[in-house]
Amino acid sequence: MAAVVWGLFVAPRRRFDVPNAVWILLQVLFFGAAVVGLLFSGQTSFAVIFVVLLIVNVSLMIVWQQRGEPADLATDGPGSHDGA
């Protein structure tokens, strides 16, 4: 189920575009689960490092507008027609 949600709404070639707030919320839910898993397994320092890197990565993706385009709007890749 998580992979389907990720592929539809979060992945760079996602099927549906969502506002930044929803995209960030989904990122927090998915990666937050990984952080909780690290914490419960006693890997506190790895959890902290992961959170810091995640915040930096997501922030830069938003600032540099690198979320990608939804698959139905992308012009390159399989199935695209460039008139050739």
C-alpha positions in Angstrom: 0.0 0.0 0.0 2.8 2.4 0.9 4.5 1.8 -2.5 1.3 2.6 -4.3 0.7 5.9 -2.5 4.4 6.8 -3.0 4.2 6.1 -6.7 0.9 8.0 -7.2 1.7 11.1 -5.1 5.3 11.5 -4.1 7.7 9.9 -6.7 9.4 12.2 -9.2 7.3 10.6 -12.0 4.1 10.5 -9.9 0.7 10.1 -11.5 -1.0 13.0 -9.6 0.4 16.3 -8.7 -0.2 17.5 -5.1 0.5 20.8 -3.4 3.9 21.1 -1.6 2.2 20.9 1.8 0.6 17.5 1.0 3.9 16.3 -0.6 5.8 17.2 2.5 3.2 15.6 4.8 3.5 12.3 2.8 7.3 12.5 3.1 7.1 13.0 6.8 4.8 10.0 7.2 6.9 7.7 5.1 10.3 8.7 6.4 9.0 9.3 9.9 8.2 5.6 10.0 11.8 4.8 9.2 13.0 7.2 11.9 10.7 5.5 14.4 12.1 2.1 13.4 15.6 3.4 13.9 14.7 4.8 17.3 13.0 1.6 18.5 16.1 -0.4 17.4 18.3 1.7 19.5 20.0 3.6 16.6 19.4 7.1 17.9 22.4 8.7 16.3 21.4 7.2 12.9 17.9 8.5 13.4 19.1 12.0 14.1 21.4 12.0 11.1 18.7 10.6 8.9 16.3 13.4 10.0 18.8 16.1 9.4 19.7 14.8 5.9 16.0 14.4 5.1 15.2 18.0 6.1 18.1 19.3 4.0 17.2 17.2 1.0 13.5 18.0 1.0 14.2 21.7 1.5 16.6 21.8 -1.4 14.2 19.9 -3.6 11.6 22.6 -3.0 13.9 25.6 -3.3 15.4 24.2 -6.5 12.0 23.0 -7.8 13.2 19.5 -8.3 10.0 17.6 -7.3 9.7 16.4 -10.9 6.6 16.5 -13.2 3.7 14.2 -12.9 3.9 11.3 -15.4 1.0 12.6 -17.5 2.7 16.0 -17.9 6.2 14.8 -18.6 7.4 15.1 -22.2 10.3 12.8 -22.2 10.4 9.1 -21.6 8.6 6.0 -22.8 5.3 6.7 -24.6 6.0 10.4 -25.3 5.5 11.6 -28.8 7.8 14.3 -30.2 6.4 14.3 -33.7 9.3 12.4 -35.2 
